[in-house]
Amino acid sequence: MKYKIRISGGFIGISQSFEGELLMSESKKQILKKVLDQDISVEANQNLRDSFLYNLKLEIDGKSYSKSFNDANIPIEIIELVDEIKNKEN
């Protein structure tokens, strides 16, 4: 899987970017595809101060996905993916 992820916002407002490739099992790919095919919209939430915005561009098995999430609507599967990528790059 190829990825390009940009995380912006937060208290300090420093953006983080990650780009590369990640090997994953077929079952994990299927779970991610299912999550990315869902219609989850990012809406402004005035109650979320200093929240993060996650912009993802993923290529899984030749299909491209482009999604945006914030702290209020990010699925746990995407959180786990971002954590795995952050740990890989550190």
C-alpha positions as CSV (number, residue, x, y, z in Angstrom):
1,M,0.0,0.0,0.0
2,K,1.3,3.5,-0.9
3,Y,0.4,6.4,1.4
4,K,0.6,10.1,1.7
5,I,-0.7,11.5,4.9
6,R,-0.8,15.1,6.2
7,I,-1.9,15.8,9.8
8,S,-2.6,19.5,10.6
9,G,-4.1,21.5,13.4
10,G,-3.7,20.8,17.1
11,F,-2.7,23.2,19.8
12,I,0.6,24.2,18.3
13,G,-0.5,24.0,14.7
14,I,2.6,22.2,13.3
15,S,1.8,20.0,10.3
16,Q,3.2,16.5,10.0
17,S,3.6,14.7,6.6
18,F,4.2,11.0,5.9
19,E,4.8,9.4,2.6
20,G,5.9,5.9,1.6
21,E,4.8,2.3,1.3
22,L,3.6,-0.1,3.8
23,L,3.3,-3.9,3.6
24,M,0.1,-5.3,5.1
25,S,-2.0,-8.4,5.1
26,E,-4.9,-9.0,2.7
27,S,-7.3,-8.9,5.6
28,K,-6.1,-5.5,6.8
29,K,-6.3,-4.2,3.2
30,Q,-9.9,-5.4,3.0
31,I,-10.8,-3.7,6.3
32,L,-9.2,-0.4,5.2
33,K,-11.0,-0.5,1.8
34,K,-14.3,-1.0,3.6
35,V,-13.7,2.0,5.9
36,L,-12.5,4.2,3.0
37,D,-15.6,3.3,0.9
38,Q,-17.9,4.7,3.6
39,D,-19.2,8.2,3.2
40,I,-17.9,10.0,6.3
41,S,-18.0,13.8,5.9
42,V,-15.8,16.3,7.7
43,E,-17.9,19.0,9.2
44,A,-16.9,22.0,11.2
45,N,-17.4,21.3,14.9
46,Q,-17.1,24.4,17.1
47,N,-16.8,22.3,20.2
48,L,-13.5,20.8,19.0
49,R,-10.8,23.3,19.7
50,D,-7.3,22.4,18.7
51,S,-8.4,19.3,16.9
52,F,-6.5,17.6,14.2
53,L,-7.3,17.2,10.5
54,Y,-6.1,14.1,8.7
55,N,-5.8,14.2,4.9
56,L,-5.1,10.8,3.5
57,K,-4.2,9.6,0.0
58,L,-3.8,5.9,-0.2
59,E,-3.3,3.4,-3.0
60,I,-4.4,-0.1,-2.2
61,D,-4.2,-2.8,-4.9
62,G,-4.1,-0.1,-7.6
63,K,-7.1,1.8,-6.5
64,S,-6.6,5.4,-5.1
65,Y,-8.5,6.7,-2.1
66,S,-8.5,10.3,-0.9
67,K,-10.2,11.1,2.4
68,S,-10.2,13.7,5.1
69,F,-11.1,13.1,8.7
70,N,-11.0,15.1,12.0
71,D,-10.9,14.0,15.6
72,A,-14.7,13.7,15.7
73,N,-15.1,11.3,12.8
74,I,-11.9,9.4,12.3
75,P,-12.4,5.6,12.4
76,I,-10.3,3.5,14.7
77,E,-8.9,1.7,11.7
78,I,-7.4,4.9,10.4
79,I,-6.1,5.9,13.8
80,E,-4.3,2.5,14.0
81,L,-2.9,3.0,10.4
82,V,-1.6,6.5,11.2
83,D,0.0,5.2,14.5
84,E,1.6,2.3,12.6
85,I,3.1,4.7,10.0
86,K,4.3,7.1,12.7
87,N,6.0,4.3,14.6
88,K,7.6,3.0,11.4
89,E,9.1,6.5,10.5
90,N,10.4,7.2,14.0
